[in-house]
Amino acid sequence: MMFTFRALLCLGLTLCPGTTVLTGTLPKPVLRAQPELVVSKQTNVTFLCEGTTGAKEYFIYKEGSQYTQFTEIVLKSGNKAEFSITKTEQHHAGRYQCRYWTHHEWSEYSDSLELVVTASLLGAHSKPSLSARPSPVVTEGGNVTLQCDSWQQCDRFILTKERPQKLSWILDSQYNSSTGGFQALFSVGSVNSSQRWTFQCYSNNLSVPLLWSEPSDPLELLFSGTLHKPTIKAEPGSVIASRSAVTIWCQGTLDTEICVLHKEGRQKPWGTQTPEKPENKAKFSIPSVTQQHGGQYRCYCYSSAGWSEPSDTLEIVVTGIHTYKPSLLALPGPVATSGKNMTLQCVSLKAYDKFILFKEDEKFSISLDSQYIHHNGHYQAMFSIGPVTPVHRGTFRCYGYYTVTPQFWSLPSDPLEIHVSGLSKTLSLLRHQGHILDPGKSLTLQCCSDINYDRFALYKVGTINFTQHHHKWTQAGLSLANFTLGSVNSSTGGQYICYGAHNLSSEWSASSDTLDILISGQLPFTPFLSVKPNSTVHPGDNVTLLCWSRERVNTFILYKEEAVHQPQRLKSKFQDQHFQAEFSVSAVTPAISGSYRCYGSRNSSPFLLSYASAPVELIVSGPSMPMPRAGLETYLQALIAACVVFLLFLFILIFLLWQRKQGKCRKDDQKETELQLPAGAAEPVTRNRGPQKRSNPAAATQEEIIYASVEKMPPEHGVELDSWRPTEEGPLGDIYAKVKPSRLRRAGAVLSPVMSREVLDTKRGKAEKDRLMDTRAAQYEEPPDATYAQPFDMILRQETAAPPSSQAEDASEEPVYMLPWQSLTQRPLETT
């Protein structure tokens, strides 16, 4: 059965003005409000008044308000009635009571209920904030201080605790001079981990005590419980670029009801989430990371059994807060040998306090204090890693940051990929062009090895990336790869090394030797080159090439055109108002002949050179010493030279033997002639020395004719004999010695051995004697300043008795020599 009652809202608890209500002895009703007594604007509120059986009408009253309207109340049962307010407004805030009427009397009034309406009373910033001091993480049974703050002036603050046990605290506000706002500090204790402790705070003015501000964000206390701790991780990683998104996952046990994320140093939790099934992980999303998100995080989980232990710490780092990025280099290159140390250098122009080396898979990170480099004004940190293992293979970056904000890093350096080498075989890096190149020319580098590598990589020292080349070809047992760098420009200059690897292995070989590539015409000046003492020198001489410039130069480079070796470098010296360097070469050889040029460079860009000087041609002339060689080539060369010398000696020996044989033949053809003997000598006997029968018993006696060749006499003889000459007439060619008076005391005579000659036939003897006398007379007619020695007489030795025929055949035909000075003593020199 349904009954309709009228609800009267009257002042002084009267039905209407002038109507008297008598209070009987019926039981007092109970008044309740749903959903809560503290509601926000536009919220529906339902009052439930419960009386006794037999009640006919129920009435609802509000203190301090005039009677306004009658509202139907639907009777739920014989002893209950409801009264509803839709879309609560500020004027609905107040104190409410109810009572009922039977056929005979009124019941007592119920206890009062205070309906509080929250609203933005003083503008958009009237909402207070609630925080825990020093942290919302508390221990079992401990006390905690909660601070409620408001930027707007208010009379007091109200702190409320949510379910399951509702509590409230009220404190007067206090002015905070440090912040310029108002606050109240609530001391709450003792707290325990058996329930959740969630709080909110409000502000209000005494003039409207049931009209509060909007509530603060909820603050839940966190307990370091004893249950299994959850796991925490960040995706895509813990190092996040500014303005990027990150998700933090907290995973608890299967009976976890809520997970709370807490950032250390923050006075309230970051957020509370209900775990998602089936993994039972709570998701905390940050769509755009800023500076406020950097820090250390932990998560806590709550179940019906209580609070868990806190998770491990997760550090979120925000990069890009400082806009100047450092650079990362590997020394000497990005391929490290397994088991050895590796050095990575992080350099920056900005004065960061620290540098951190970070591996992208987050398996490695290390931080070092920055060091100032005086010569270039940079800051750096040298990271020594070792011994290197396969764990170190991967991509590295480095960042700079300040110690006061360790979670705020700079922009990252360019990525540096580190490779680990397990091979020790080195390679060779060659270039098809010279070491010094002009801009615009094409450059090709070739990497080769006697190991059959499947792929090669080229690396420029000071950069961070490989230039990989998988195509290779073989030649004469070598595996090779060509790297075409294209048109040369200023960025091409530098040092290059190459590596090799097999397809089935991720390990690279040890690096090749470095190859310097220098680019000319990058500095706007031209040095001068000269040679001292001369550009044409002899082997063994010393030579100096002087390179100088009026522009500032740190290093001079001397380059020989078409040379295979690296150019020579010398630091410049400032002298005589210009910069110069002297390249000295001692004991030169023809190998250094060629055309030379010099260039200048500066420390800021050592591989970028000036324009080339005018060429200077160095010539090494004269006999050159053979270059020493070792090994089989030297042995073969020496063997060939020995054979040539032997053949030459054999040819000379055969020629001498042939000459001697020809001389003997000429002697056999000569005939004996009659010689004039000195006074008192026997008659000359002539003998034909040509072919004859040696068996003749009356063989002619053997004769020998002696010639004296007069040359310069020793100084002690006091004369000089210039020459000898035979007379044109006479068969023997009489010999004279010309004596110069000015050289009588210091001239010497060297007397040559007398060569034998055969005389002509005896029939011509007398005529030849007459011509000889005429010739002597002609020679005496020389000018008076010349002195002549008398010709030596020819002495004929004749045997007194003819030897036997057998002895005549064996008689020696060798000429008999007479010492020259024996003739000189027989006839003194005549002077005119």
C-alpha positions in Angstrom: 0.0 0.0 0.0 1.4 3.4 -1.0 1.1 6.5 1.1 1.8 10.1 0.1 3.3 12.5 2.7 4.2 16.2 2.6 7.7 17.3 3.4 7.7 20.7 5.1 10.8 22.8 5.2 10.0 25.3 7.8 11.9 27.6 10.3 11.8 26.5 13.9 10.6 23.0 12.9 6.9 24.1 12.4 4.6 22.8 9.7 3.7 26.1 8.6 3.4 29.6 10.1 1.0 29.7 13.0 0.6 25.9 13.3 1.5 24.3 16.6 3.0 20.8 16.6 2.9 18.7 19.7 5.8 16.3 20.4 4.7 12.9 21.6 6.5 9.9 23.0 6.9 7.9 19.8 10.4 6.5 18.9 12.9 8.9 17.2 13.4 8.2 13.5 16.8 7.7 11.9 17.9 9.9 9.0 20.6 8.9 6.4 21.9 10.5 3.2 23.1 8.9 0.0 25.7 8.8 -1.5 27.6 11.0 1.0 27.2 14.0 3.2 29.9 15.8 1.3 28.9 16.2 -2.3 29.9 18.4 -5.2 27.5 20.6 -7.1 25.0 19.0 -9.5 25.1 15.8 -7.5 21.9 13.9 -6.7 21.4 13.4 -2.9 18.8 11.1 -1.3 17.7 11.3 2.3 16.2 8.1 3.9 14.1 8.6 7.0 13.2 5.4 9.0 10.4 5.5 11.6 8.2 2.9 13.2 5.2 0.8 12.1 2.0 2.7 12.0 3.5 6.0 10.8 1.2 7.8 8.4 3.3 10.7 7.2 7.1 11.6 7.2 8.4 15.1 7.2 12.0 16.5 6.3 13.3 19.8 7.8 16.3 22.0 7.1 17.5 24.4 9.6 17.6 28.1 8.8 15.5 27.8 5.7 11.9 29.0 5.0 9.2 26.7 3.9 9.6 26.3 0.2 7.7 23.3 -1.3 6.0 20.0 -0.8 7.8 17.0 -2.3 6.3 13.5 -2.6 7.9 10.9 -0.5 7.6 7.3 -1.7 7.1 4.9 1.2 9.3 1.9 0.8 7.8 0.0 3.6 5.6 0.6 6.5 8.4 2.4 8.4 10.6 4.1 5.7 10.4 7.1 3.4 12.7 8.8 0.9 13.3 12.5 0.1 15.4 13.4 -3.0 17.3 16.5 -4.1 18.3 16.6 -7.7 21.3 18.6 -8.9 22.5 19.9 -5.6 23.4 23.6 -5.5 25.1 25.7 -2.9 21.8 26.6 -1.2 21.2 23.0 -0.4 24.1 22.9 2.0 22.8 22.7 5.6 21.6 20.7 8.6 18.7 18.2 8.0 16.3 16.3 10.4 13.2 14.2 9.9 10.1 13.0 12.0 6.8 11.1 11.3 3.1 11.4 12.3 0.7 8.6 13.4 -3.1 8.9 13.9 -2.6 10.4 17.3 0.8 12.1 17.7 4.2 13.3 16.3 7.5 11.5 16.8 10.6 13.0 18.1 13.1 14.7 15.7 15.9 12.6 14.2 19.6 13.4 14.8 20.8 16.1 12.5 22.7 15.4 9.3 25.0 18.1 7.8 25.0 18.2 4.1 28.2 19.8 2.7 28.3 21.0 -0.8 31.8 21.6 -2.4 32.3 24.1 -5.1 34.8 26.5 -6.6 34.1 29.4 -4.3 37.0 31.8 -4.9 37.9 31.2 -8.5 39.8 28.6 -10.4 42.7 28.3 -8.0 40.6 27.7 -4.8 41.4 23.9 -4.9 43.9 23.2 -2.1 46.8 20.7 -2.4 47.6 17.9 0.0 51.1 16.4 0.6 52.9 14.2 3.1 56.0 15.4 5.0 58.6 14.3 4.2 57.2 11.4 2.2 54.0 9.4 1.8 56.0 6.2 2.5 55.5 5.4 6.2 56.3 2.5 8.5 53.9 0.3 10.4 52.5 2.1 13.4 54.2 5.3 12.7 53.0 8.9 12.5 52.8 11.1 9.4 52.3 14.8 8.9 50.0 15.9 6.1 50.1 19.5 4.8 47.2 21.2 3.2 47.9 24.4 1.2 45.9 27.0 -0.6 46.8 30.0 -2.6 43.4 31.7 -1.7 42.8 33.1 1.8 40.6 30.9 4.0 39.7 30.5 7.6 40.3 26.8 8.1 41.2 23.5 6.4 39.3 20.2 6.7 41.2 16.9 6.3 39.1 13.8 5.6 40.0 10.1 5.5 38.2 7.9 3.0 36.9 4.4 3.6 36.8 2.0 5.2 37.0 4.0 8.4 36.0 7.6 7.7 37.7 10.3 9.8 38.0 14.1 9.6 40.2 16.8 11.1 39.7 20.6 11.2 42.5 23.2 11.7 42.6 26.9 11.3 44.7 28.1 8.4 48.1 29.8 8.9 49.8 32.2 6.5 53.0 30.8 5.0 55.4 33.7 4.4 57.8 31.6 2.3 55.2 30.7 -0.3 52.7 33.6 0.2 49.8 31.1 0.7 47.9 29.6 3.5 48.4 26.1 5.0 47.6 23.7 7.9 49.7 20.8 9.1 47.8 17.7 10.2 49.6 15.1 12.4 48.0 11.7 11.8 48.9 8.5 13.7 49.3 5.8 14.4 48.9 4.3 10.9 49.1 0.6 10.1 49.3 -1.4 6.9 46.1 -3.4 7.5 44.0 -0.8 5.6 44.3 1.9 3.0 44.9 5.4 4.2 43.6 7.8 1.6 43.1 11.5 2.4 41.7 14.7 0.9 41.6 18.2 2.3 39.3 21.2 1.8 39.3 24.9 2.7 36.3 27.1 3.8 35.2 30.3 5.5 33.4 30.5 8.9 30.6 32.5 7.4 29.4 29.5 5.4 30.7 26.5 7.4 28.9 23.9 5.2 30.1 25.3 1.9 33.6 24.0 1.2 36.1 24.4 -1.6 36.7 21.7 -4.1 38.6 18.8 -2.6 42.4 18.3 -3.1 43.7 15.3 -5.1 43.6 12.1 -3.0 46.8 11.3 -1.1 47.3 7.7 -0.2 49.9 6.6 2.3 52.3 3.8 1.2 53.6 1.1 3.5 56.8 -1.0 3.2 54.9 -4.2 3.8 56.1 -7.8 4.0 54.4 -9.2 0.9 56.2 -10.1 -2.3 57.6 -7.0 -4.0 56.3 -6.1 -7.5 58.5 -5.6 -10.6 58.8 -2.3 -12.4 60.1 -1.4 -15.8 59.8 1.4 -18.4 59.1 1.1 -22.2 60.8 1.9 -24.5 63.5 2.5 -21.9 64.5 4.5 -18.9 66.4 7.1 -20.9 63.7 9.1 -22.7 64.1 12.1 -25.0 62.2 15.2 -24.0 58.6 15.3 -25.3 58.6 11.6 -26.0 56.1 9.1 -24.5 57.0 6.5 -21.8 55.0 3.8 -20.1 55.9 2.5 -16.6 54.6 -1.0 -15.8 54.2 -2.3 -12.2 53.4 -6.0 -11.9 52.2 -7.5 -8.6 50.7 -10.8 -7.4 47.5 -12.2 -8.7 45.5 -10.9 -5.8 46.7 -7.4 -6.1 43.9 -4.8 -5.9 45.7 -1.6 -6.6 49.3 -0.5 -7.5 50.7 2.9 -6.5 53.6 4.6 -8.3 55.8 6.8 -6.2 58.6 9.2 -7.3 61.2 9.7 -4.7 61.4 13.2 -3.4 57.7 13.8 -4.3 55.3 14.5 -1.4 52.5 12.4 -2.8 52.3 9.3 -5.0 52.5 9.8 -8.8 49.3 7.8 -9.4 47.2 4.8 -8.5 46.0 2.2 -10.9 44.1 -1.1 -10.9 46.1 -3.9 -12.4 45.1 -5.2 -15.8 44.3 -8.9 -16.3 45.6 -11.4 -17.1 49.2 -10.3 -16.4 48.0 -8.3 -13.4 50.1 -5.3 -14.4 49.3 -1.7 -13.7 50.0 0.8 -16.4 51.2 4.3 -15.7 51.4 6.3 -19.0 53.3 9.6 -19.5 52.4 10.9 -23.0 55.0 13.7 -23.0 58.0 13.6 -20.8 59.3 16.8 -19.4 61.8 17.8 -16.7 59.3 17.0 -13.9 59.3 13.4 -14.9 63.0 12.8 -14.4 63.8 10.9 -11.2 63.7 7.6 -9.4 60.5 5.6 -9.2 59.2 2.8 -7.1 55.8 1.0 -7.0 53.7 -0.5 -4.2 50.9 -2.9 -4.4 48.0 -3.5 -2.0 45.8 -6.6 -1.6 43.5 -7.9 1.0 46.5 -9.3 2.9 48.1 -5.8 3.1 50.9 -3.9 1.4 53.8 -5.4 -0.5 57.4 -4.5 -0.3 58.5 -1.6 -2.5 59.8 -2.5 -6.0 63.4 -1.9 -7.1 64.2 1.6 -8.1 63.6 2.7 -11.7 65.4 5.8 -12.8 63.9 7.9 -15.5 66.3 10.2 -17.3 65.2 12.9 -19.6 67.6 13.8 -22.4 67.7 17.0 -24.5 67.3 19.3 -21.6 70.7 20.8 -22.4 70.8 21.5 -26.1 74.6 21.3 -26.8 75.5 17.7 -27.6 79.0 16.2 -27.1 80.9 14.0 -29.5 82.0 10.4 -28.9 85.1 8.9 -30.5 86.8 5.5 -30.2 90.6 5.4 -29.9 92.2 4.2 -32.1 89.1 2.9 -33.8 85.7 1.3 -33.2 87.0 -2.3 -33.4 88.3 -3.5 -30.0 90.3 -6.7 -29.6 88.7 -9.2 -27.3 90.4 -9.3 -23.9 92.1 -6.0 -24.3 91.2 -2.5 -23.2 89.3 0.1 -25.2 89.1 3.8 -24.8 86.1 6.0 -25.7 86.5 9.8 -25.6 83.5 12.1 -24.9 84.3 15.7 -25.8 82.2 18.9 -25.6 82.7 22.7 -25.8 80.1 23.2 -23.0 81.4 22.9 -19.4 79.4 20.0 -18.2 80.2 18.7 -14.7 80.1 15.1 -15.8 79.9 12.9 -18.8 78.1 9.6 -19.0 78.7 6.8 -21.4 75.6 4.9 -22.1 74.8 1.7 -24.1 71.5 1.7 -25.9 70.5 -1.7 -24.6 71.0 -0.3 -21.1 73.5 -3.1 -20.2 76.3 -0.7 -19.6 76.7 2.9 -18.3 79.5 4.7 -16.6 79.9 8.3 -15.4 83.1 10.4 -15.1 84.0 13.9 -14.1 84.8 16.2 -17.0 88.3 17.5 -17.5 89.3 20.7 -19.1 91.7 20.6 -22.1 93.9 23.7 -22.1 95.2 23.7 -25.7 91.7 23.7 -27.3 89.4 24.9 -24.6 87.3 21.7 -24.7 86.0 19.5 -21.9 86.3 15.7 -22.1 86.1 12.4 -20.3 88.2 9.3 -21.3 86.3 6.1 -20.7 88.6 3.1 -20.4 86.7 -0.2 -20.9 88.3 -3.5 -20.4 88.9 -6.3 -20.7 86.6 -6.2 -23.7 84.0 -9.0 -24.0 81.2 -9.6 -26.4 78.9 -7.8 -24.0 80.5 -4.5 -25.1 79.5 -5.0 -28.7 76.8 -2.6 -29.6 75.9 1.1 -29.9 77.1 3.7 -27.5 76.3 7.3 -26.9 77.5 9.9 -24.4 75.8 12.7 -22.6 76.7 15.7 -20.5 74.9 16.8 -17.3 75.3 18.8 -14.1 75.5 17.3 -10.6 72.6 19.3 -9.2 70.2 17.7 -11.8 71.6 14.2 -12.5 68.4 13.1 -14.3 68.5 15.9 -16.8 71.0 15.1 -19.6 72.1 16.9 -22.7 71.3 15.9 -26.3 73.0 12.6 -27.1 76.1 12.3 -29.1 75.9 10.6 -32.5 75.7 6.8 -32.1 79.1 5.0 -32.1 78.9 1.3 -33.0 81.6 -0.8 -31.2 82.7 -4.1 -32.7 84.7 -6.8 -31.0 87.6 -8.4 -32.8 88.8 -11.9 -32.1 91.2 -12.1 -35.1 94.8 -10.8 -35.1 95.6 -10.8 -38.8 96.1 -7.3 -40.1 95.2 -5.9 -43.5 96.7 -3.4 -45.9 95.0 -0.2 -47.0 96.1 1.2 -50.4 95.2 4.1 -52.5 95.2 4.4 -56.3 96.1 8.1 -56.1 98.7 10.1 -54.2 98.6 11.0 -50.5 97.9 14.7 -51.3 94.8 15.3 -53.5 93.3 18.3 -55.2 89.6 19.0 -54.6 87.3 17.5 -57.2 89.4 14.5 -58.0 88.0 11.0 -57.4 89.4 8.9 -54.6 89.4 5.1 -54.3 90.8 3.1 -51.4 91.5 -0.6 -51.6 91.6 -3.0 -48.6 93.3 -6.3 -49.2 94.4 -9.3 -47.1 95.8 -12.8 -47.7 92.9 -14.2 -45.6 89.8 -14.8 -47.6 87.5 -12.4 -45.8 83.9 -12.2 -47.0 83.3 -8.5 -46.2 85.4 -5.4 -45.5 84.7 -2.2 -43.7 86.4 1.2 -44.1 86.6 3.5 -41.1 87.7 7.2 -41.0 89.4 8.0 -37.7 87.4 10.5 -35.7 84.1 9.5 -37.2 81.5 7.1 -35.7 80.3 4.9 -38.5 81.8 2.2 -40.8 81.6 2.3 -44.6 80.9 -1.3 -45.1 81.5 -3.0 -48.4 80.3 -6.6 -48.9 81.5 -7.1 -52.4 85.0 -8.5 -52.7 87.2 -10.0 -55.4 90.4 -12.0 -55.4 93.7 -11.5 -57.2 96.9 -13.5 -56.8 95.7 -15.1 -53.6 94.4 -11.9 -52.0 90.9 -10.9 -51.1 90.2 -7.2 -51.9 87.5 -4.6 -51.8 87.5 -1.1 -53.4 85.9 1.8 -51.5 85.1 4.7 -53.9 84.8 7.9 -51.9 83.7 10.0 -54.9 84.8 13.5 -55.5 87.3 14.8 -53.0 86.4 17.8 -50.7 87.5 19.1 -47.4 85.5 16.5 -45.5 87.5 13.7 -47.2 90.8 14.5 -45.5 91.8 12.4 -42.5 93.2 9.1 -41.4 91.6 5.8 -42.7 91.8 2.2 -41.6 90.0 -0.9 -42.8 88.8 -4.2 -41.3 87.8 -7.6 -42.6 85.3 -10.2 -41.4 83.7 -13.5 -42.3 80.0 -13.8 -42.9 79.5 -16.4 -40.2 81.2 -14.3 -37.6 80.3 -11.0 -35.9 83.9 -10.4 -35.1 86.1 -8.1 -37.1 89.8 -8.4 -37.8 92.4 -6.2 -36.3 92.7 -2.9 -38.1 95.1 -2.1 -41.0 97.8 0.6 -40.6 96.5 4.1 -40.9 96.5 5.9 -44.2 96.7 9.7 -44.3 94.7 11.5 -47.0 95.6 15.2 -47.3 93.6 17.7 -49.3 95.4 20.7 -50.9 94.1 24.2 -51.5 92.1 24.4 -48.3 94.1 27.2 -46.7 94.3 30.5 -48.6 98.1 30.9 -49.0 101.0 29.3 -51.0 104.4 28.5 -49.3 107.8 28.8 -50.9 110.3 26.0 -51.5 114.1 26.4 -52.1 117.1 24.1 -52.1 120.5 24.7 -50.4 123.3 24.7 -51.6 122.0 23.8 -55.1 119.4 21.8 -56.8 122.0 19.7 -58.6 124.2 17.7 -56.2 126.6 14.7 -56.3 126.1 11.4 -54.5 127.2 11.7 -50.9 126.6 15.4 -50.6 124.3 17.0 -48.1 121.2 19.0 -49.2 118.5 21.0 -47.4 115.1 21.9 -48.7 113.7 25.0 -47.1 109.9 25.5 -46.9 108.6 28.9 -45.6 105.6 31.2 -45.5 104.7 34.6 -44.2 101.3 33.2 -43.1 100.9 31.3 -39.8 101.7 27.7 -40.3 102.0 25.0 -37.6 103.4 22.2 -39.8 105.1 22.0 -43.2 104.7 19.0 -45.4 107.3 18.0 -48.0 106.0 15.8 -50.8 107.9 14.1 -53.6 105.7 13.6 -56.6 104.8 10.0 -57.4 106.3 8.8 -54.1 104.9 5.7 -52.5 105.8 6.7 -48.9 104.0 9.2 -46.7 105.0 12.8 -47.0 107.5 14.2 -44.5 106.2 16.6 -41.7 108.1 19.1 -39.7 106.8 21.6 -37.1 107.4 25.2 -38.3 109.6 27.7 -36.5 109.1 31.4 -36.5 112.4 33.0 -37.7 113.2 36.2 -39.7 109.6 37.4 -39.7 108.3 34.2 -41.3 107.5 30.6 -40.6 109.8 28.0 -41.9 111.0 24.4 -41.7 114.2 22.8 -43.0 114.2 19.3 -44.4 117.8 18.1 -44.4 119.1 15.0 -46.3 122.7 13.8 -45.7 124.7 11.6 -48.0 122.2 11.9 -50.9 121.8 9.1 -53.4 120.2 9.1 -56.9 117.1 7.7 -55.3 116.1 11.0 -53.9 116.1 12.7 -57.3 112.8 14.0 -58.3 110.3 16.9 -58.2 109.3 18.2 -54.7 106.6 20.5 -53.5 105.7 21.8 -50.0 102.5 22.6 -48.2 101.4 24.2 -45.0 98.8 23.0 -42.4 97.4 24.2 -39.1 96.7 22.3 -35.9 93.0 22.9 -36.1 92.7 20.9 -39.3 96.0 18.9 -39.9 94.7 17.2 -43.0 93.6 20.3 -44.8 96.6 21.9 -46.6 97.5 25.1 -48.3 98.1 25.4 -52.0 101.2 23.7 -53.3 104.5 25.6 -53.7 106.2 25.8 -57.1 107.9 22.5 -57.9 111.6 22.2 -57.3 113.6 19.6 -59.2 116.4 17.9 -57.2 119.0 16.2 -59.4 121.7 13.9 -58.1 124.4 13.6 -60.8 127.6 11.5 -61.1 128.4 7.9 -60.4 126.0 6.3 -58.1 126.8 3.7 -55.5 124.9 0.5 -56.1 122.0 0.1 -53.7 122.6 -2.8 -51.3 120.1 -5.6 -51.7 119.6 -8.7 -49.7 118.6 -12.2 -50.5 118.5 -14.2 -53.7 118.5 -11.1 -56.0 121.8 -9.9 -54.5 123.4 -13.3 -54.8 122.4 -13.7 -58.5 123.7 -10.2 -59.3 127.1 -10.9 -57.7 127.3 -14.2 -59.5 126.7 -12.5 -62.9 129.3 -9.8 -62.2 131.9 -12.5 -61.3 131.2 -14.3 -64.5 131.6 -11.1 -66.6 135.0 -10.4 -64.9 136.2 -13.9 -65.5 135.3 -13.8 -69.2 137.0 -10.4 -69.5 140.2 -11.7 -67.9 140.1 -14.8 -70.1 139.8 -12.6 -73.2 142.8 -10.5 -72.1 144.9 -13.5 -71.4 144.2 -15.0 -74.9 145.0 -11.7 -76.5 148.4 -11.4 -74.7 149.3 -15.0 -75.7 148.4 -14.2 -79.3 150.6 -11.1 -79.3 153.5 -12.9 -77.9 153.2 -15.6 -80.6 153.1 -12.9 -83.3 156.3 -11.3 -81.8 158.2 -14.5 -82.0 157.2 -14.9 -85.6 158.5 -11.5 -86.4 161.8 -12.2 -84.7 162.3 -15.3 -86.8 161.8 -13.3 -90.1 164.4 -10.6 -89.2 168.0 -10.8 -90.6 171.3 -9.9 -89.1 173.1 -6.8 -90.2 176.5 -5.4 -89.7 177.0 -2.9 -87.0 179.8 -0.4 -86.7 182.1 -1.3 -83.8 184.1 1.1 -81.8 187.7 1.7 -82.5 189.8 -1.4 -81.8 186.9 -3.7 -82.1 186.8 -6.8 -84.4 185.1 -6.7 -87.8 181.4 -7.1 -87.7 180.0 -10.4 -88.5 176.6 -10.6 -89.9 174.1 -13.4 -89.4 170.8 -14.0 -91.0 168.3 -14.7 -88.2 165.7 -15.8 -90.5 164.8 -19.4 -91.1 167.9 -21.5 -91.7 169.2 -24.9 -91.2 170.5 -25.2 -87.7 172.5 -28.2 -88.7 175.1 -26.1 -90.5 178.4 -26.4 -88.5 179.4 -23.0 -89.6 176.5 -21.3 -88.0 176.7 -17.5 -87.5 177.4 -16.3 -84.1 174.5 -14.9 -82.1 174.1 -11.2 -81.8 172.1 -8.9 -79.6 171.4 -5.2 -80.3 170.8 -3.0 -77.3 168.7 0.2 -77.4 168.8 2.7 -74.6 165.7 4.7 -74.2 166.5 7.9 -72.3 163.7 9.5 -70.3 163.9 11.9 -67.4 166.9 11.3 -65.2 166.7 11.5 -61.4 167.4 14.9 -59.8 170.7 13.8 -58.6 172.1 13.5 -62.1 171.4 17.2 -62.8 169.9 16.8 -66.2 166.5 16.2 -67.7 166.0 13.9 -70.7 162.8 14.9 -72.3 162.4 12.2 -74.9 163.9 9.8 -77.2 163.6 9.7 -80.9 165.2 7.6 -83.6 166.8 9.2 -86.6 164.9 9.0 -89.8 168.0 7.6 -91.5 169.9 4.6 -90.3 168.6 1.2 -89.6 168.8 1.4 -85.8 167.4 4.8 -85.1 170.1 6.5 -83.1 168.8 7.9 -79.8 169.5 11.4 -78.4 168.7 12.9 -75.1 167.8 16.6 -75.1 169.2 18.3 -72.0 167.7 21.6 -70.9 170.2 23.8 -69.0 167.5 25.2 -66.6 166.8 21.7 -65.3 170.3 20.2 -65.0 170.2 20.0 -61.3 166.6 18.8 -60.7 165.9 16.7 -63.7 166.0 13.0 -63.5 166.5 10.3 -66.1 164.6 7.1 -66.1 166.2 4.7 -68.5 163.9 2.3 -70.2 165.1 -1.2 -71.0 166.8 -1.5 -74.4 164.7 -3.2 -76.9 166.5 -5.4 -79.4 166.2 -5.1 -83.1 167.8 -7.0 -86.0 170.1 -5.2 -88.4 169.6 -5.2 -92.1 171.5 -7.2 -94.6 175.3 -6.7 -94.6 175.2 -5.5 -98.2 173.4 -2.4 -97.1 175.7 -1.9 -94.0 178.0 0.7 -95.5 175.2 2.9 -97.0 173.4 2.8 -93.7 176.5 3.9 -91.9 176.9 6.9 -94.2 173.3 8.0 -93.5 173.8 7.7 -89.8 176.8 10.0 -89.9 174.8 12.6 -91.9 172.0 12.4 -89.4 174.3 13.1 -86.5 175.7 16.1 -88.3 172.1 17.4 -88.8 171.3 17.1 -85.2 174.3 19.0 -84.1 172.9 22.0 -85.9 170.2 22.5 -83.2 169.9 26.0 -81.5 172.7 26.7 -78.9 170.3 26.7 -75.9 169.8 23.0 -76.1 172.2 20.4 -74.8 172.3 16.9 -76.3 173.9 13.8 -75.0 175.8 11.7 -77.4 174.0 8.7 -78.7 174.8 5.4 -77.2 176.9 3.2 -79.3 175.5 -0.1 -80.2 177.6 -2.9 -78.8 177.9 -6.0 -80.7 178.7 -9.1 -78.8 180.3 -11.7 -80.9 181.4 -15.1 -79.8 185.1 -15.7 -80.4 184.5 -19.2 -81.6 181.7 -20.7 -83.4 179.9 -23.2 -81.2 179.1 -26.7 -82.3 176.1 -27.2 -84.5 174.2 -28.7 -81.7 174.9 -25.8 -79.5 174.1 -23.4 -82.3 170.6 -24.9 -82.6 170.1 -24.5 -78.8 171.5 -21.1 -78.6 169.2 -18.5 -76.9 167.6 -15.9 -79.2 166.5 -13.7 -76.3 168.0 -10.1 -76.5 170.8 -9.2 -74.1 170.2 -5.9 -72.3 172.9 -3.4 -71.2 172.2 -1.1 -68.3 171.7 2.4 -69.6 174.1 4.1 -67.2 176.9 1.8 -68.4 176.7 3.6 -71.8 176.5 7.0 -70.2 179.8 6.4 -68.3 181.5 5.3 -71.5 180.8 8.7 -73.2 180.4 11.9 -71.4 177.5 14.3 -72.3 178.4 17.1 -74.6 177.1 20.5 -74.2 177.1 23.4 -76.6 
